[in-house]
Amino acid sequence: MDKATLALSRFHKRAIVLVVFTAMALLISINWRIAQFEQLLQDGQVVRFALAPVDPRSIMQGDYMALEYAIAQEVRAALPEGMTQGQLLLTLDSQKVAHFVGIYRDQPKTAEQLTVDFRLRNHRVKLASNSFFFEEGQADHFSQAKYGEFRVSARGELLLVSLLDAQLQPL
């Protein structure tokens, strides 16, 4: 073997090792995140947010429910200038429906209060998700949604589980 062929062979071996290592790291991180979501579904606290009316159809994306939260106006009014993310301080009523208390800033919380992450994007309050996709032709069924049911972790991370009707029954 000449030197050029030997150098090319070493380069290919290193490239293959790098590709395999990168693929493994990516698969491990994806599966780790999936396991975290599964744990949140199993152990997370149930929190329900009242929904504000929105249009449930997108021509480009198919059928889905764009989610707007009833507390959004209160949140926007309470946000300091320039704040685009943080945590909300909430209380839950007897039906686990969230009520806005204020913006959380590391102040002491009572046992009845919890915090959830939020972001402000294009003047819209975004919690875990601002859309809920469903099968084509189901828009009438899901347009009855009055609440979104989430699971929240101790850190305030939210995961949308289902949409609920006015009687808090899953759709």
JOZI-V211458 format. One record per helix or strand of 2 or more residues. SS is the DSSP state (H for helix, E for strand). FROM is the first residue (numbers start at 1). TO is the last residue. Records with the same first field share a line. If there is no record, write none. Layout:
BEGIN
SS=FROM-TO  FROM-TO
END
This chain:
BEGIN
H=3-43  72-78  139-142
E=45-52  57-58  62-66  68-69  85-92  97-104  113-121  124-126  131-133  147-152  158-164
END
